[in-house]
Amino acid sequence: MGGVKVVIGDRQKKVKLPVGMRLLIRKCCAAVLIAEDFDERAIVAVSLVDDEEISFLNGKYRGKDLPTDVLSFPLSEEIGVYDRNPETGEVLLGDIIMSLERAERQSVSYGHSFQREVAYLTVHSLLHLFGYTHKEGALKKLRMREKEETIMTRLGLPGTCSYVVDEFIQTRR
């Protein structure tokens, strides 16, 4: 029987974490595992940070010295092959690092709630841990976006716009 243990660390002081946010993050992680038909016990670490810390990590690991919204660090080098906790047998999926400062600004910019933005970033980054990407062409970007929106809709947090990728449509003309 599956399930996910989500270890959440709030390492920032700039954005007050709303009541229920930890539960929402856990529900998002569980929804991704269900959508992926992942039926093993798993563990994922989610660290909530500020722009300064995520900028440092983005520079260190991706060579981009600027803040971003979320970073995903899978523990496996190969998609579908996972390390396990030897004591519990849980699959170790990886780490998610999220800037709450950036998420708060993006929620205002996109015109939806802070909770929806954090939920979306959680789903998005966990899908990266499962090997989804939006950097390798329009078709992969479209597939990832469809998966994200399906999960967000199941969570009761659907988007308000289409996820059709213009680049993909233009290449098919």
BANU-698283 format. One record per residue: residue in three letters; residue number from 1; x negated, y, z negated of N, C-alpha, C, O in turn; chain. Coordinates in nm, 4 decimals, padded with zeros to 6 digits. Atoms other than C-alpha are relative to their C-alpha. Example, Ala and Ser with C-alpha at 12.3 -4.5 7.8 and 13.67 -1.06 7.14 Angstrom:
% BANU-698283
ATOM res n nx ny nz cax cay caz cx cy cz ox oy oz chain
ATOM Ala 1 -00.0890 -00.1190 00.0000 -01.2300 -00.4500 -00.7800 -00.0900 00.1200 00.0000 -00.1936 00.1181 -00.0665 A
ATOM Ser 2 00.0820 -00.1190 00.0060 -01.3670 -00.1060 -00.7140 00.0770 00.1090 -00.0730 00.0261 00.2198 -00.0899 A
//
This chain:
% BANU-698283
ATOM res n nx ny nz cax cay caz cx cy cz ox oy oz chain
ATOM Met 1 -00.0840 -00.1179 00.0000 00.0000 00.0000 00.0000 -00.0890 00.1248 00.0000 -00.1883 00.1305 -00.0725 A
ATOM Gly 2 00.0803 -00.1205 -00.0160 -00.1337 00.3441 00.0967 00.0297 00.1057 -00.1030 00.0970 00.0820 -00.2033 A
ATOM Gly 3 -00.0165 -00.1155 00.0862 -00.1390 00.6809 -00.0648 -00.1286 00.0792 00.0012 -00.2330 00.0312 00.0456 A
ATOM Val 4 00.1186 -00.0832 -00.0010 -00.3772 00.9640 -00.1114 -00.0170 00.0697 -00.1345 00.0778 00.1239 -00.1914 A
ATOM Lys 5 00.0377 -00.0748 00.1199 -00.5527 01.1053 -00.4136 -00.0676 00.1276 00.0504 -00.1647 00.1210 00.1258 A
ATOM Val 6 00.0536 -00.1281 -00.0440 -00.6235 01.4746 -00.3602 -00.0608 00.0697 -00.1207 00.0088 00.1032 -00.2165 A
ATOM Val 7 00.0708 -00.0683 00.1075 -00.8860 01.6336 -00.5822 -00.0146 00.1457 00.0434 -00.0829 00.1758 00.1413 A
ATOM Ile 8 -00.0025 -00.1415 -00.0370 -00.8329 02.0112 -00.5760 -00.0817 00.0811 -00.1000 -00.0612 00.0730 -00.2211 A
ATOM Gly 9 00.0796 -00.0895 00.0825 -01.0868 02.2600 -00.7047 00.0202 00.1434 00.0459 -00.0004 00.1749 00.1631 A
ATOM Asp 10 -00.0179 -00.1426 -00.0315 -01.0085 02.6327 -00.7190 -00.1262 00.0728 -00.0454 -00.1443 00.0999 -00.1641 A
ATOM Arg 11 00.1300 -00.0592 00.0306 -01.3524 02.7961 -00.6979 -00.0044 00.1496 00.0292 -00.1125 00.2061 00.0459 A
ATOM Gln 12 -00.0037 -00.1423 -00.0314 -01.2389 03.1515 -00.6311 00.0862 00.0732 -00.1021 00.1657 00.0119 -00.1733 A
ATOM Lys 13 -00.0742 -00.0820 00.0962 -01.0951 03.4370 -00.8357 00.0767 00.1138 00.0683 00.1390 00.1946 -00.0005 A
ATOM Lys 14 -00.0550 -00.1162 -00.0700 -00.9662 03.6751 -00.5647 00.1480 -00.0123 00.0344 00.2168 00.0889 00.0475 A
ATOM Val 15 -00.1404 00.0213 -00.0362 -00.6280 03.5188 -00.4791 00.0631 -00.0896 -00.1059 00.0163 -00.2006 -00.1313 A
ATOM Lys 16 -00.0705 00.0787 00.1015 -00.3877 03.4006 -00.7476 00.0712 -00.1170 00.0681 00.1460 -00.0989 00.1642 A
ATOM Leu 17 -00.0619 00.1197 -00.0551 -00.2790 03.0462 -00.6755 00.1447 -00.0097 -00.0472 00.1699 -00.0245 -00.1668 A
ATOM Pro 18 -00.1410 00.0059 00.0410 00.1023 03.0389 -00.6702 00.0361 -00.1343 -00.0637 -00.0240 -00.2373 -00.0333 A
ATOM Val 19 -00.0520 00.1220 00.0614 00.2883 02.7860 -00.8830 00.0477 -00.0928 00.1119 00.1157 -00.0493 00.2048 A
ATOM Gly 20 -00.0437 00.0995 -00.0977 00.3445 02.4694 -00.6830 -00.0940 -00.0184 00.1184 -00.0728 -00.1079 00.2003 A
ATOM Met 21 00.0901 00.0096 -00.1151 00.0559 02.5253 -00.4389 -00.0784 -00.1310 00.0001 -00.0985 -00.1905 00.1060 A
ATOM Arg 22 00.0737 00.1269 00.0065 -00.1403 02.2223 -00.5612 00.0891 -00.1164 00.0450 00.0440 -00.2054 00.1170 A
ATOM Leu 23 -00.0947 00.1033 -00.0414 00.1682 02.0039 -00.5172 00.0217 00.0055 00.1515 00.0272 -00.0987 00.2168 A
ATOM Leu 24 -00.0182 -00.0151 -00.1440 00.2203 02.1443 -00.1658 -00.1199 -00.0572 00.0761 -00.1018 -00.1271 00.1759 A
ATOM Ile 25 00.1201 00.0528 -00.0655 -00.1394 02.0626 -00.0692 00.0011 -00.1529 -00.0038 -00.0322 -00.2182 00.0951 A
ATOM Arg 26 -00.0072 00.1467 00.0115 -00.0928 01.7068 -00.1987 00.1060 -00.0576 00.0938 00.0835 -00.1609 00.1568 A
ATOM Lys 27 -00.1061 00.0466 -00.0911 00.2342 01.6687 -00.0042 -00.0465 00.0057 00.1451 -00.0155 -00.0838 00.2238 A
ATOM Cys 28 00.0527 -00.0127 -00.1363 00.0616 01.7908 00.3125 -00.0951 -00.1141 00.0318 -00.0888 -00.1725 00.1400 A
ATOM Cys 29 00.0944 00.1102 -00.0212 -00.2151 01.5349 00.2722 00.0743 -00.1324 00.0162 00.0418 -00.2118 00.1044 A
ATOM Ala 30 -00.0787 00.1234 -00.0103 00.0355 01.2562 00.2151 00.0736 -00.0062 00.1332 00.0814 -00.1128 00.1943 A
ATOM Ala 31 -00.0729 -00.0039 -00.1272 00.2360 01.3664 00.5215 -00.0911 -00.0343 00.1179 -00.0480 -00.1010 00.2119 A
ATOM Val 32 00.0947 00.0330 -00.1074 -00.0743 01.3438 00.7425 -00.0282 -00.1496 00.0004 -00.0293 -00.2115 00.1068 A
ATOM Leu 33 00.0264 00.1432 00.0052 -00.1515 00.9920 00.6215 00.1186 -00.0804 00.0520 00.1008 -00.1807 00.1211 A
ATOM Ile 34 -00.1203 00.0677 -00.0508 00.2082 00.8880 00.6911 00.0071 00.0131 00.1517 00.0337 -00.0850 00.2213 A
ATOM Ala 35 -00.0049 -00.0234 -00.1451 00.1965 01.0448 01.0395 -00.1048 -00.0819 00.0743 -00.0842 -00.1195 00.1896 A
ATOM Glu 36 00.1083 00.0782 -00.0604 -00.1276 00.8574 01.1091 00.0155 -00.1501 -00.0244 -00.0703 -00.2287 00.0159 A
ATOM Asp 37 -00.0211 00.1410 00.0351 00.0185 00.5261 00.9835 -00.1209 -00.0575 -00.0747 -00.1607 -00.1722 -00.0539 A
ATOM Phe 38 00.1166 00.0395 00.0794 -00.2745 00.5108 00.7440 00.0520 -00.0628 -00.1280 00.1047 00.0070 -00.2147 A
ATOM Asp 39 -00.0635 00.0698 00.1121 -00.1733 00.2467 00.4914 -00.0969 -00.0454 -00.1083 -00.0652 -00.1350 -00.1865 A
ATOM Glu 40 00.0948 00.0318 00.1063 -00.4831 00.2309 00.2720 -00.0014 00.1130 -00.1030 00.0386 00.2256 -00.0734 A
ATOM Arg 41 00.0187 -00.1036 00.1017 -00.5491 00.4165 -00.0521 -00.1176 00.0870 00.0427 -00.2223 00.0357 00.0822 A
ATOM Ala 42 00.1042 -00.0926 -00.0457 -00.7537 00.7268 00.0283 -00.0206 00.1105 -00.1019 00.0630 00.1341 -00.1892 A
ATOM Ile 43 00.0296 -00.1146 00.0843 -00.9178 01.0192 -00.1443 -00.0574 00.1102 00.0888 -00.1364 00.0842 00.1796 A
ATOM Val 44 00.0512 -00.1172 -00.0706 -00.9850 01.3698 -00.0131 -00.0215 00.1106 -00.1031 00.0562 00.1247 -00.1975 A
ATOM Ala 45 00.0286 -00.1123 00.0892 -01.1408 01.6705 -00.1863 00.0345 00.1297 00.0722 -00.0042 00.1502 00.1872 A
ATOM Val 46 -00.0365 -00.1313 -00.0547 -00.9966 02.0186 -00.1285 -00.0564 00.1060 -00.0936 -00.0232 00.1103 -00.2120 A
ATOM Ser 47 00.0571 -00.1099 00.0778 -01.1966 02.3206 -00.2443 00.0549 00.1315 00.0513 00.0457 00.1621 00.1702 A
ATOM Leu 48 -00.0550 -00.1308 -00.0329 -01.0297 02.6601 -00.2504 -00.1053 00.1038 -00.0364 -00.1473 00.1128 -00.1517 A
ATOM Val 49 00.1118 -00.0918 00.0190 -01.2893 02.9339 -00.2069 00.0372 00.1396 00.0512 00.1471 00.1611 00.1023 A
ATOM Asp 50 -00.0200 -00.1344 -00.0532 -01.3257 03.3022 -00.1173 -00.0762 00.0142 00.1320 -00.1465 -00.0776 00.1741 A
ATOM Asp 51 00.0654 -00.0239 -00.1288 -01.4527 03.4551 00.2078 -00.1516 -00.0080 -00.0098 -00.2172 -00.0573 00.0819 A
ATOM Glu 52 00.1448 00.0006 00.0154 -01.8046 03.4943 00.0731 -00.0550 -00.1426 00.0019 -00.1540 -00.1704 00.0695 A
ATOM Glu 53 00.0491 00.1377 00.0052 -01.8447 03.1242 -00.0042 00.0201 -00.0727 00.1323 -00.0685 -00.1455 00.1771 A
ATOM Ile 54 -00.0225 00.0717 -00.1260 -01.6857 02.9988 00.3172 -00.0895 00.0543 00.1105 -00.1287 -00.0197 00.2007 A
ATOM Ser 55 00.0924 -00.0587 -00.0964 -01.9004 03.2414 00.5174 -00.1384 -00.0632 -00.0154 -00.2033 -00.0964 00.0838 A
ATOM Phe 56 00.1287 00.0646 00.0277 -02.2116 03.0975 00.3515 -00.0005 -00.1423 00.0556 -00.0951 -00.1816 00.1238 A
ATOM Leu 57 -00.0076 00.1387 -00.0451 -02.0994 02.7389 00.4234 00.0105 -00.0087 00.1523 -00.0492 -00.0970 00.2137 A
ATOM Asn 58 -00.0142 -00.0035 -00.1456 -02.0000 02.8239 00.7813 -00.1362 00.0273 00.0647 -00.1697 -00.0328 00.1668 A
ATOM Gly 59 00.1337 -00.0281 -00.0502 -02.3472 02.9689 00.8373 -00.0939 -00.1183 -00.0176 -00.1694 -00.1530 00.0732 A
ATOM Lys 60 00.0896 00.1111 00.0323 -02.5254 02.6789 00.6717 00.0262 -00.1235 00.0864 -00.0677 -00.1867 00.1349 A
ATOM Tyr 61 -00.0328 00.1257 -00.0674 -02.3390 02.3956 00.8444 00.0400 00.0143 00.1462 00.0318 -00.0824 00.2219 A
ATOM Arg 62 -00.0436 -00.0180 -00.1392 -02.2126 02.5463 01.1703 -00.0784 00.1085 00.0725 -00.0566 00.1312 00.1915 A
ATOM Gly 63 00.0792 -00.1040 -00.0633 -02.4613 02.8261 01.2360 00.0778 00.1253 00.0329 00.0346 00.2051 00.1161 A
ATOM Lys 64 -00.0850 -00.1174 -00.0226 -02.1840 03.0875 01.2273 00.0099 00.0769 -00.1312 00.0837 00.0373 -00.2215 A
ATOM Asp 65 00.0076 -00.0760 00.1241 -02.2552 03.3489 00.9618 00.1165 00.0975 -00.0115 00.0980 00.2192 -00.0085 A
ATOM Leu 66 -00.1204 -00.0803 00.0158 -01.8991 03.4719 00.9216 00.1076 -00.0845 -00.0669 00.1040 -00.2075 -00.0618 A
ATOM Pro 67 -00.1059 00.0779 00.0659 -01.5894 03.3773 00.7259 00.0910 -00.0675 00.1027 00.1099 -00.0179 00.2138 A
ATOM Thr 68 -00.0993 00.0711 -00.0796 -01.3442 03.1262 00.8686 00.1104 -00.0406 -00.0959 00.0974 -00.0198 -00.2165 A
ATOM Asp 69 -00.1102 00.0366 00.0884 -01.0158 02.9919 00.7347 -00.0215 -00.1332 -00.0706 00.0080 -00.1466 -00.1893 A
ATOM Val 70 00.0148 00.1331 00.0588 -01.1039 02.6271 00.6787 -00.1138 -00.0748 00.0679 -00.1393 -00.0574 00.1871 A
ATOM Leu 71 00.1049 00.0884 -00.0507 -01.3898 02.3814 00.7200 00.0342 -00.1426 -00.0415 00.0843 -00.1666 -00.1513 A
ATOM Ser 72 -00.0236 00.1414 00.0288 -01.3600 02.0035 00.7394 -00.1317 -00.0751 00.0099 -00.2061 -00.0602 00.1068 A
ATOM Phe 73 00.1229 00.0788 00.0028 -01.6422 01.7692 00.6457 00.0354 -00.1470 -00.0194 00.0512 -00.1927 -00.1326 A
ATOM Pro 74 -00.0276 00.1435 00.0150 -01.5668 01.4042 00.7218 -00.1201 -00.0695 -00.0625 -00.2344 -00.0311 -00.0374 A
ATOM Leu 75 00.1095 00.0740 00.0618 -01.7713 01.1596 00.5170 -00.0536 -00.1080 00.0924 -00.1591 -00.1662 00.0668 A
ATOM Ser 76 00.0415 00.1021 -00.0949 -01.7936 00.9232 00.8111 -00.0548 00.0654 00.1261 -00.0054 00.1693 00.1698 A
ATOM Glu 77 00.0557 -00.0484 -00.1268 -02.0046 00.9765 01.1207 00.0811 -00.0535 00.1172 00.0770 00.0037 00.2262 A
ATOM Glu 78 -00.0744 00.0649 -00.1073 -01.7759 00.7499 01.3245 00.1494 00.0002 -00.0339 00.1891 -00.0382 -00.1439 A
ATOM Ile 79 -00.1448 -00.0068 00.0202 -01.4002 00.8003 01.3655 00.0543 -00.1399 -00.0280 00.0257 -00.2349 00.0448 A
ATOM Gly 80 -00.0634 00.1263 00.0352 -01.2042 00.5237 01.1962 -00.0853 -00.0921 -00.0858 -00.0380 -00.1971 -00.1292 A
ATOM Val 81 00.0880 00.0785 00.0868 -01.5022 00.3907 00.9986 -00.0250 00.0844 -00.1247 -00.0800 00.1943 -00.1166 A
ATOM Tyr 82 00.0033 -00.0797 00.1219 -01.4899 00.5027 00.6377 -00.0816 -00.0667 -00.1092 -00.0870 -00.1893 -00.1191 A
ATOM Asp 83 00.0617 00.0486 00.1223 -01.6967 00.4706 00.3242 00.1112 -00.0256 -00.1007 00.2214 00.0276 -00.0880 A
ATOM Arg 84 -00.0971 00.0314 00.1045 -01.5181 00.3326 00.0203 -00.0617 00.0225 -00.1369 -00.1822 00.0073 -00.1569 A
ATOM Asn 85 00.0415 -00.0073 00.1389 -01.5357 00.3987 -00.3479 -00.0157 -00.1451 -00.0466 00.0818 -00.2202 -00.0451 A
ATOM Pro 86 00.0207 00.1401 00.0361 -01.6916 00.0727 -00.4718 00.0803 -00.0446 -00.1223 00.1091 -00.1632 -00.1380 A
ATOM Glu 87 -00.0751 00.0359 00.1207 -01.5003 00.0867 -00.8008 00.1497 -00.0149 00.0256 00.2146 -00.1019 -00.0324 A
ATOM Thr 88 -00.1453 -00.0001 -00.0219 -01.1502 00.1579 -00.6653 00.0422 -00.0556 00.1354 00.1578 -00.0937 00.1539 A
ATOM Gly 89 -00.0329 00.0442 -00.1351 -01.1686 00.0534 -00.3002 00.0631 00.1086 00.0855 00.0967 00.0847 00.2015 A
ATOM Glu 90 -00.0607 -00.1098 -00.0756 -01.0282 00.3928 -00.1961 -00.0885 00.0411 00.1173 -00.2111 00.0425 00.1068 A
ATOM Val 91 00.0691 -00.0519 -00.1165 -01.1220 00.5191 00.1490 -00.0364 00.1458 -00.0277 00.0483 00.2247 -00.0696 A
ATOM Leu 92 00.0477 -00.1368 00.0225 -01.3322 00.8369 00.1222 00.0111 00.0769 00.1322 -00.0717 00.0588 00.2214 A
ATOM Leu 93 -00.0236 -00.0700 -00.1267 -01.1961 01.0689 00.3938 -00.0942 00.1174 00.0215 -00.1447 00.1353 00.1324 A
ATOM Gly 94 00.0898 -00.1134 -00.0158 -01.4051 01.3798 00.3289 00.0424 00.1190 -00.0825 00.1219 00.1078 -00.1758 A
ATOM Asp 95 -00.0221 -00.1240 00.0740 -01.3961 01.7381 00.2093 00.0634 00.1060 00.0894 00.0320 00.1181 00.2078 A
ATOM Ile 96 -00.0629 -00.1150 -00.0640 -01.1806 02.0344 00.3022 -00.0362 00.1222 -00.0836 -00.0182 00.1227 -00.2054 A
ATOM Ile 97 00.0335 -00.1255 00.0671 -01.3014 02.3855 00.2179 00.0889 00.1069 00.0625 00.0847 00.1275 00.1838 A
ATOM Met 98 -00.0955 -00.0979 -00.0515 -01.0361 02.6588 00.2502 -00.0186 00.1357 -00.0674 -00.0273 00.1448 -00.1899 A
ATOM Ser 99 00.0071 -00.1358 00.0537 -01.0677 03.0348 00.2102 00.1415 00.0511 -00.0253 00.2185 00.0728 00.0682 A
ATOM Leu 100 -00.1325 -00.0535 00.0321 -00.7606 03.1584 00.0249 00.0128 00.1463 00.0407 00.1222 00.1922 00.0734 A
ATOM Glu 101 -00.0039 -00.1401 -00.0465 -00.8539 03.5178 00.1104 00.0421 00.0048 00.1460 00.1294 00.0829 00.1840 A
ATOM Arg 102 -00.0309 00.0035 -00.1431 -00.8430 03.4362 00.4800 00.1424 -00.0501 00.0234 00.2148 00.0045 00.1067 A
ATOM Ala 103 -00.1352 00.0544 -00.0141 -00.5259 03.2289 00.4446 00.1053 00.1060 -00.0336 00.2079 00.1158 00.0336 A
ATOM Glu 104 -00.0946 -00.1056 00.0382 -00.3520 03.5185 00.2695 00.0122 00.1050 00.1111 00.1232 00.1456 00.1456 A
ATOM Arg 105 -00.0028 -00.0984 -00.1095 -00.4483 03.7652 00.5453 00.0700 -00.0569 00.1238 00.1492 00.0117 00.1884 A
ATOM Gln 106 -00.0615 00.0621 -00.1180 -00.3471 03.5203 00.8192 00.1507 -00.0151 -00.0168 00.2248 -00.0001 00.0803 A
ATOM Ser 107 -00.1448 00.0144 00.0210 -00.0056 03.4620 00.6621 00.0710 00.1314 00.0304 00.1793 00.1315 00.0889 A
ATOM Val 108 -00.0568 -00.1319 -00.0300 00.0620 03.8363 00.6833 -00.0052 00.0249 00.1501 00.0931 00.0686 00.2100 A
ATOM Ser 109 00.0190 -00.0222 -00.1429 -00.0756 03.8557 01.0359 00.0981 -00.0820 00.0845 00.1521 -00.0322 00.1833 A
ATOM Tyr 110 -00.0883 00.0883 -00.0754 00.1337 03.5589 01.1564 00.1469 00.0138 -00.0398 00.2345 -00.0438 00.0247 A
ATOM Gly 111 -00.1384 -00.0251 00.0401 00.4458 03.6735 00.9712 00.0692 -00.1169 -00.0672 00.1905 -00.1332 -00.0538 A
ATOM His 112 -00.0641 00.1060 00.0775 00.5039 03.3692 00.7544 -00.0581 -00.0015 -00.1414 -00.1467 00.0776 -00.1737 A
ATOM Ser 113 00.0393 00.0004 00.1408 00.4560 03.2783 00.3900 -00.1430 -00.0510 -00.0194 -00.1971 -00.1245 00.0632 A
ATOM Phe 114 00.1324 00.0471 00.0398 00.1228 03.2215 00.2205 00.0024 -00.1524 -00.0160 -00.0929 -00.2208 00.0215 A
ATOM Gln 115 -00.0122 00.1440 00.0188 00.2465 02.8727 00.1299 -00.0047 -00.0734 00.1342 -00.0705 -00.1767 00.1462 A
ATOM Arg 116 00.0008 00.0651 -00.1311 00.3113 02.7878 00.4967 -00.1401 00.0018 00.0589 -00.1831 -00.0966 00.1189 A
ATOM Glu 117 00.1353 -00.0082 -00.0553 -00.0354 02.9080 00.5946 -00.0930 -00.1008 -00.0664 -00.1699 -00.1684 00.0020 A
ATOM Val 118 00.0839 00.0975 00.0706 -00.2062 02.6991 00.3263 00.0397 -00.1418 00.0415 -00.0469 -00.2272 00.0600 A
ATOM Ala 119 -00.0462 00.1316 -00.0443 00.0089 02.4004 00.4266 -00.0545 -00.0316 00.1394 -00.1063 -00.1407 00.1632 A
ATOM Tyr 120 00.0492 00.0208 -00.1355 -00.0830 02.4431 00.7923 -00.1511 -00.0275 00.0000 -00.1972 -00.1205 00.0662 A
ATOM Leu 121 00.1452 00.0182 00.0030 -00.4550 02.4770 00.7161 -00.0378 -00.1350 -00.0608 -00.1364 -00.1963 -00.0199 A
ATOM Thr 122 00.0239 00.1321 00.0595 -00.4392 02.1642 00.4992 00.0231 -00.1097 00.1032 -00.0606 -00.1983 00.1207 A
ATOM Val 123 -00.0323 00.0987 -00.1035 -00.2697 01.9622 00.7743 -00.1062 00.0031 00.1103 -00.1574 -00.1012 00.1511 A
ATOM His 124 00.0970 -00.0186 -00.1073 -00.5050 02.1035 01.0392 -00.1351 -00.0622 -00.0364 -00.1936 -00.1366 00.0423 A
ATOM Ser 125 00.1330 00.0476 00.0385 -00.8209 02.0248 00.8458 -00.0015 -00.1504 -00.0271 -00.1006 -00.2174 00.0017 A
ATOM Leu 126 -00.0044 00.1448 00.0232 -00.7097 01.6767 00.7407 00.0053 -00.0753 00.1333 -00.0522 -00.1834 00.1459 A
ATOM Leu 127 00.0009 00.0625 -00.1329 -00.6369 01.5955 01.1052 -00.1417 -00.0025 00.0578 -00.1788 -00.0976 00.1266 A
ATOM His 128 00.1402 00.0027 -00.0417 -00.9978 01.6940 01.1773 -00.0728 -00.1183 -00.0647 -00.1559 -00.1825 -00.0005 A
ATOM Leu 129 00.0644 00.1138 00.0674 -01.1044 01.4331 00.9193 00.0375 -00.1323 00.0658 -00.0359 -00.2306 00.0550 A
ATOM Phe 130 -00.0423 00.1193 -00.0731 -00.9101 01.1792 01.1266 -00.0487 00.0003 00.1449 -00.0153 -00.0896 00.2221 A
ATOM Gly 131 00.0595 -00.0019 -00.1331 -01.0976 01.2829 01.4414 00.0677 00.0869 00.1022 00.0215 00.0936 00.2161 A
ATOM Tyr 132 -00.0651 -00.0903 -00.0953 -00.8568 01.5272 01.6033 -00.0876 00.1226 00.0200 -00.1579 00.1665 -00.0710 A
ATOM Thr 133 00.0795 -00.1171 -00.0311 -01.0182 01.8216 01.7762 00.0767 00.0938 00.0925 00.1671 00.0518 00.1647 A
ATOM His 134 -00.0567 -00.0986 -00.0915 -00.9218 02.1396 01.9569 -00.1111 00.0682 00.0777 -00.0886 00.1704 00.1425 A
ATOM Lys 135 00.1170 -00.0607 -00.0643 -01.2689 02.2124 02.0926 -00.0436 -00.0736 00.1262 -00.1362 -00.0286 00.1937 A
ATOM Glu 136 00.0440 00.0811 -00.1135 -01.2936 01.9477 02.3655 00.1030 -00.0025 00.1120 00.1362 -00.1090 00.1641 A
ATOM Gly 137 -00.0919 -00.0070 -00.1127 -01.0487 02.0678 02.6268 00.1439 00.0202 -00.0410 00.1835 -00.0030 -00.1553 A
ATOM Ala 138 -00.1385 -00.0389 00.0241 -00.6897 02.1710 02.6596 00.0896 -00.1172 -00.0409 00.1791 -00.1003 -00.1238 A
ATOM Leu 139 -00.0857 00.1137 00.0324 -00.5370 01.8233 02.6428 -00.0167 -00.0430 -00.1457 00.0819 -00.0701 -00.2141 A
ATOM Lys 140 00.0227 00.0358 00.1412 -00.7004 01.7382 02.3087 00.0551 00.1080 -00.0923 00.1091 00.0779 -00.1988 A
ATOM Lys 141 -00.0544 -00.1111 00.0786 -00.6047 02.0816 02.1784 00.1527 -00.0117 -00.0082 00.2110 00.0079 -00.1149 A
ATOM Leu 142 -00.1449 00.0158 -00.0032 -00.2436 02.0226 02.2848 00.0450 -00.1162 -00.0876 00.1425 -00.1041 -00.1616 A
ATOM Arg 143 -00.0365 00.1169 00.0828 -00.2324 01.6773 02.1225 -00.0124 00.0303 -00.1487 00.0722 -00.0105 -00.2282 A
ATOM Met 144 00.0169 -00.0353 00.1405 -00.3673 01.8146 01.7960 00.1108 00.0941 -00.0439 00.1674 00.0779 -00.1521 A
ATOM Arg 145 -00.1041 -00.0983 00.0331 -00.1213 02.1050 01.8023 00.1368 -00.0673 -00.0142 00.2132 -00.0342 -00.1048 A
ATOM Glu 146 -00.1263 00.0743 00.0091 00.1722 01.8702 01.8673 00.0078 -00.0777 -00.1308 00.1113 -00.0781 -00.1974 A
ATOM Lys 147 00.0045 00.0772 00.1246 00.0664 01.6501 01.5756 00.0198 00.0917 -00.1201 00.0946 00.0593 -00.2123 A
ATOM Glu 148 -00.0145 -00.0968 00.1094 00.0322 01.9546 01.3480 00.1454 00.0437 -00.0153 00.1997 00.0440 -00.1258 A
ATOM Glu 149 -00.1379 -00.0500 00.0075 00.3768 02.0845 01.4350 00.0996 -00.1086 -00.0385 00.1980 -00.0810 -00.1072 A
ATOM Thr 150 -00.0867 00.1110 00.0416 00.5385 01.7422 01.3984 -00.0058 -00.0168 -00.1518 00.0975 -00.0314 -00.2171 A
ATOM Ile 151 00.0175 00.0161 00.1444 00.3951 01.7114 01.0472 00.0595 00.1188 -00.0743 00.1281 00.1009 -00.1750 A
ATOM Met 152 -00.0534 -00.1198 00.0665 00.4824 02.0713 00.9552 00.1524 -00.0007 00.0018 00.2153 00.0398 -00.0960 A
ATOM Thr 153 -00.1465 00.0086 -00.0082 00.8409 02.0172 01.0734 00.0522 -00.1026 -00.1000 00.1534 -00.0787 -00.1660 A
ATOM Arg 154 -00.0393 00.1020 00.0981 00.8651 01.6996 00.8635 -00.0095 00.0524 -00.1427 00.0656 00.0100 -00.2305 A
ATOM Leu 155 00.0158 -00.0617 00.1320 00.7471 01.9058 00.5666 00.1016 00.1118 -00.0232 00.1092 00.1673 -00.1329 A
ATOM Gly 156 -00.0976 -00.1084 00.0111 01.0247 02.1592 00.6358 -00.0621 00.1367 00.0214 -00.0070 00.2375 -00.0229 A
ATOM Leu 157 00.0712 -00.1254 -00.0237 00.7761 02.4259 00.7490 -00.0328 00.0166 00.1485 -00.1491 00.0349 00.1843 A
ATOM Pro 158 00.0286 -00.0070 -00.1439 00.8159 02.4433 01.1279 -00.0523 00.1371 00.0415 -00.0269 00.2380 -00.0244 A
ATOM Gly 159 00.0475 -00.1257 -00.0575 00.6422 02.7072 01.3379 00.1135 00.0709 00.0717 00.2203 00.0142 00.0946 A
ATOM Thr 160 -00.1041 -00.0787 -00.0671 00.8346 02.9797 01.5110 -00.0303 00.0215 00.1469 00.0449 00.0892 00.2170 A
ATOM Cys 161 00.0354 -00.0193 -00.1401 00.6578 02.9625 01.8454 -00.0384 -00.1333 00.0621 -00.0599 -00.2321 -00.0081 A
ATOM Ser 162 00.0367 00.1197 -00.0738 00.5746 02.7081 02.1112 -00.1470 -00.0314 -00.0199 -00.2279 00.0581 -00.0444 A
ATOM Tyr 163 00.1395 00.0384 00.0097 00.2544 02.5110 02.0923 -00.0553 -00.0422 00.1355 -00.1538 -00.1156 00.1424 A
ATOM Val 164 00.0483 00.0287 -00.1342 00.2133 02.4860 02.4687 -00.1266 00.0812 00.0234 -00.1307 00.2009 -00.0050 A
ATOM Val 165 00.1278 -00.0651 -00.0240 -00.1426 02.5677 02.5670 -00.0030 00.0519 00.1432 00.0031 -00.0268 00.2377 A
ATOM Asp 166 00.0001 -00.0614 -00.1327 -00.1552 02.8130 02.8598 -00.1096 -00.0574 00.0884 -00.0867 -00.0834 00.2065 A
ATOM Glu 167 00.1132 00.0530 -00.0766 -00.4968 02.6825 02.9687 00.0355 -00.1353 00.0610 -00.0002 -00.1623 00.1756 A
ATOM Phe 168 -00.0386 00.1319 -00.0479 -00.3524 02.3295 03.0022 00.0985 00.0127 00.1153 00.0858 -00.0559 00.2167 A
ATOM Ile 169 -00.1011 -00.0190 -00.1042 -00.0558 02.4481 03.2059 -00.0654 00.0528 00.1274 -00.0326 00.0076 00.2371 A
ATOM Gln 170 00.0658 -00.0595 -00.1167 -00.2777 02.6541 03.4365 -00.0864 -00.1012 00.0746 -00.0989 -00.0927 00.1968 A
ATOM Thr 171 00.0837 00.0981 -00.0683 -00.5077 02.3592 03.5082 00.0834 -00.1032 00.0747 00.0302 -00.1749 00.1595 A
ATOM Arg 172 -00.0882 00.0977 -00.0650 -00.2086 02.1491 03.6190 00.0719 00.0586 00.1216 00.1428 -00.0137 00.1916 A
ATOM Arg 173 -00.0694 -00.0630 -00.1146 -00.0843 02.3988 03.8809 -00.0695 -00.0301 00.1295 -00.0251 00.0146 00.2353 A
//
